[in-house]
Amino acid sequence: MPEFLPTLQSGTGRFILAPYCPADSGALADILAQDSIWSQGYGDGDHRPCGRAELLAYIERRYHGHRIFSVFTDEPIPQFVGTTGVTEVDAVSERAKVGRTVISPAYWGRRVGHETKIALLDWLVGCGAGRIEADVDPRNLRSLSSLTRFGFTVEGTRRRSVQRVDGSWRDIVVLSLLREEWPELRARALAALTADVLQAA
């Protein structure tokens, strides 16, 4: 993985993926303040921050040290849409784990996650990733549906994987996509995305 993240453009050009910076934390906090984000298991079992200051501290702790992109609309005045990125890398096994994907509910249903994944996976495979993983909370049906439609394979559920702050245990659904699968999946994903964008136009 390169030391510094590049700026990427999504397949249709609707979105820009730029390296996340602290200046984006305010816009991200606005998104994470919404109930609909947390109702689907966001947060890896952490308690939901209370108030603006706690939310900003939570973002700093959760995003620090990861390779994260901020997603913006490609418009004369770009709008912050959310984040996505890489949370783990193992060069020996050529494995990368994607995560920290948060899309503003205002953009749900507009295939933002689908489009940004194509750009992110293109970049990861180009960097040498052979196996790309994603961990998803079983309650996050939106994310699970998106990833499987995209072409990720559900490998199973890692039971009792993470302890929540309230002492209960959280299961995790493990999904993966391999480099050998990517050319065919990419063509299919881009064709579906292009058809959706043209239909919505």
VEXDRENFI-559986 format. One record per atom (N, C-alpha, C, O): y negated, x negated, z; residue in one letter. Coordinates in steps of 0.2 Angstrom, whole numbers, plus 5000, padded with zeros to 4 digits. Atoms other than C-alpha are relative to their C-alpha. Layout:
N
YXZA...
// end
This chain:
201
500649965000M500050005000M499449965000M499349915004M500650045000P498349934996P499650015007P499750065010P500450004994E497149895010E499550065000E499450095005E500549955000F495850015004F500250064995F500550044990F499949955004L496050184997L499650014994L499050004994L500549995006P495450224979P499850075001P499950115005P500249935001T494550384974T500450034994T500550004989T499549975005L495750504964L499750064998L499350105002L500149945003Q495450644953Q500650054999Q501150024996Q499549965000S496550794953S500250024992S499850004988S499849995007G497550844937G499550044995G499550024990G500449965004T496350974931T499349985000T498850014997T500750034999G494850884937G499650055005G499050045006G500449964996R494351024949R499949975007R499449995010R500150034993F494550914965F500049925000F500349894995F500050084999I494150734970I500349995007I500150025012I499750034993L495150644984L499649935001L499749894997L500350064998A494050514992A500249985007A500450025011A499850024993P494450405007P499650045005P499050045005P500349964994Y494150505023Y499649955004Y499749895005Y500550044996C492650435033C499850055006C499850115006C500349974995P491950485050P499550064999P499550115002P500549955001A490550585042A500350064998A500050114998A499749945002D491850705036D500350045006D500550105005D499749974994S492350755054S499750065001S500050115004S500449944998G491050885056G500350064996G500450124998G499749955005A491650985040A500750025002A500950075002A499349984998L493450965046L500150045006L500550085007L500049964994A493051025063A499950074999A500150125002A500149935002D492351185055D500650034998D500750094999D499349975002I494051215047I500550015005I500850065006I499550004995L495051175062L499850055006L500250065010L500249954995A494051295072A500250074999A500250115003A499849945002Q494851435063Q500750025003Q501149985002Q499449984997D496251535071D500649994995D501149984997D499550005005S497251545055S500349934999S500949934997S499750075000I497551355055I500549995005I501149975004I499650014994W498351355072W500650055000W501150035003W499549944999S499351515070S500749984996S501250014997S499450025004Q500551415058Q500349945002Q500749904999Q499750064997G501051275070G499649944999G499949885000G500450065001Y499651155066Y500049965006Y499949995012Y500250034994G499451015078G500649965003G500549925008G499550044997D501150935081D500250025007D500449975011D499849994993G501351025098G499449995004G499550005010G500650014995D499650975105D499750075002D499850124998D500449944998H498551095114H499450014995H499249964992H500649995004R497151175104R499449985003R499350005009R500650034997P495551085107P499550065002P499550114998P500449954998C494251195116C499349974999C499149925002C500750025001G492451175110G499949944995G500449914993G500150045006R491651065097R500149935002R500449894998R499950074998A491650895107A500749995000A500949934998A499350014999E493450915111E500450004993E500849964992E499750005007L493850955093L499949944996L500349914993L500250065004L492950805086L500449945003L500649904999L499650054997A493850695099A500750004998A501149954996A499349985002Y495550775094Y500049974992Y500549944991Y500050025007I495150735075I500049925000I500449894996I500150075000E494650555079E500749975002E501049924999E499350024997R496350535089R500550014995R501049964994R499449985004R497450615076R499949974993R500449964990R500150035007Y496650535060Y500049935001Y500149894995Y500150084999H496450355067H500649974998H501249985000H499550055002G497450225058G500550034995G500949994992G499649985006H498150335044H499650004994H499049994994H500450005006R497750335026R499950074997R500450104995R500149935002I496950495023I499450014995I498949974995I500549985005F495950575009F499750065002F500050115005F500449935000S494550705010S500050034993S500049994988S500049965006V494650834997V499450044999V499250075003V500749975002F493050894988F500150034994F500550014989F500049975007T492751014974T499649954996T499149924998T500350045004D492150924959D499450054997D499550074991D500649955002E490451024957E499449965001E499449905004E500650044999P488650964956P499849995008P499649945009P500150014993I488550994975I500850015003I501050065004I499350004998P490350944981P500150045007P499750035011P499849974993Q491151054995Q500649975003Q501149964999Q499450034996F492350985008F500550065000F500350115003F499549955000V493951075006V500649995005V500950045008V499550024995G495150985018G500249934999G499849884997G499850075000T496150825020T500850004998T501150054998T499350015001T497850755014T500149935000T499649894999T499950075000G498650585016G500749985002G501150015001G499450034998V499950465022V500049985007V499549955009V499950014992T500550455040T500549945002T500449915007T499550064999E501950325038E500249974994E500250004989E499850045005V502450185027V500549955002V500449925007V499550054998D504050085027D500149964993D500549994989D499950045006A503949945013A500749994998A500949994992A499350025001V505749895015V500450054997V500850044992V499649945002S506450065012S499650044994S499950094992S500449975005E505050115000E499950075002E499950114997E500149934997R504750265011R499350015002R499049975005R500649984998A503150355013A500050075003A500350115000A500049934998K502750515023K499350024999K498849995001K500749975001V501350625018V499950055006V500350085009V500249954994G500450735031G499250005001G498849984996G500749994998R498750775039R499750054994R499150044993R500249965005T498650905025T499750075003T500050115006T500349944997V497351045030V499550024994V499149984992V500449975005I496551155017I499650065003I499950105007I500449944997S495151275022S500350074997S500550084992S499849935002P495751455022P499650034995P499950084991P500449975006A494351495010A500349984994A500150024989A499750025006Y495351404997Y500750014999Y501049994995Y499349985000W497051475001W500150044994W499750084992W499949965006G497851544986G499749984993G499850014988G500350035006R496951434974R500349944997R500049904993R499650055002R498251304972R499749935001R499849884998R500350074998V497251164980V500549955002V500549895000V499550044998G498751094989G500449974995G500649914994G499650025006H499751094973H499749954996H500049904994H500450055005E498451004963E499949935003E500049885000E500150074997T498050874976T500649965001T500649905001T499450044999K499850834979K500249964994K500549914994K499950045006I500050784961I499649944999I499949894998I500450065000A498650664962A500349955006A500349895004A499750054995L499350594979L500649974998L500749915000L499350035002L501150574973L499949964994L500349914994L500150055005D500550494957D499849935003D500149885001D500250074997W499650364967W500549975004W500649915004W499550034996L501050344979L500649974996L500849914998L499550025004V502350324966V499849944996V500249894995V500350065003G501250204957G499949945004G499949885002G500050054995C501150104973C500749975002C500749925005C499350034999G503050084973G500450055005G500950035007G499649954995A503550234985A500650024996A500650054990A499449985003G505350274981G500350075003G500650115000G499849944996R505550414994R499450035004R499149995007R500649974997I504150534999I500350055005I500650105002I499849954995E504450635015E499450055002E498850035002E500549954997A503550785023A500450035006A501050065005A499849974995D503850855040D499650075001D499050065001D500349934999V503451045043V500250045005V500850045007V499949954995D503351165057D500450064997D500150084992D499749945003P504651305054P499650064999P499750104995P500549945000R503251425057R499550004994R499250054992R500450015005N502251355043N500350024993N500449984989N499749985006L502951465030L499649994993L499949984988L500450025006R501451435018R500249934997R500249924991R499950065002S501751255018S500749994997S500849954992S499350015002L503651265017L500150034993L500450004988L499949975006S503551385002S499649954994S499949954989S500350045005S502251274993S500449934998S500449924993S499750065002L503251114995L500750014996L500849974992L499449995004T504851184989T499950034993T500350014989T500249985007R504051274974R499849934996R499949934990R500250065004F503351104970F500549954998F500549924993F499450045002G505051024970G500349955006G500849925005G499750044995F505350944987F500650045002F500750105002F499449984998T507050964994T500150005007T499949965011T499949994993V507451035011V500649965002V501149985000V499450034998E508550915019E500350025007E500950015008E499849974993G508751005036G499550015005G498950005004G500549994995T507951045052T500249955006T500849955008T499950054995R507750905065R499950045007R499350065008R500149954994R508051015081R499849965006R499949905007R500350034994R507150985097R499749934999R499849885002R500250065003S506150855088S499449975004S499349915006S500650024997V504450855097V499850045006V499950105006V500249964994Q503950905115Q499350025000Q498849984999Q500749985000R502451015115R499749995007R500049975012R500350024994V501150995129V500250055005V500150045011V499849954995D501751155137D500749995003D501050035007D499450014998G503451075139G500650024996G501250004996G499549975005S504351175126S500249954994S499849904994S499850055006W505251085111W499950034994W500050094993W500249975007R504751105093R500549974995R500749914995R499650025006D505951095078D499649984994D499050004994D500350035006I505451005062I500450014994I501049994994I499750005007V505951045044V499949944996V499349924995V500150065004V506250885034V500150014993V500650044991V500049995007L505850885016L499949934996L499649884999L500150065003S505950745003S499950014992S500250064990S500150015007L505550694985L500149934998L499849895001L499850075002L506250544976L499649984994L499550024989L500350025006R505450434963R500350024994R500050034989R499649995006E506850464951E499950084997E499950094992E500149935001E506450654952E499350014998E499150074995E500749995001W504550634950W499850024993W499450074992W500249995007P504350624931P500150084998P499750114995P499849935002E505250794928E499650055004E499350105002E500449964996L504450874943L499350004999L498950064999L500750015001R502750814939R499850044994R499350084994R500149975007A502850884921A500050085002A499650124999A500049934999R503351054928R499550025005R499250085004R500649984996A502051054942A499450014997A499050054998A500650005003L500651014931L500050064995L499450094994L500049945004A501151144918A499950075003A499550115001A500149944996A501251274931A499350015003A499050065003A500750004998L499551224938L499550024994L499150064995L500449995006T498751224921T500050074998T499550104996T499949935002A499451394917A499650055005A499350105003A500449964995D498751464934D499250004999D498950055000D500750015001V497051384931V499750044994V499250074994V500349975006L496851454913L500050085001L499650114999L499949934999Q497451624919Q499450035005Q499150085004Q500549994996A496151624933A499350004997A498850035000A500750015004A494751574921A499750064997A499250064994A
// end
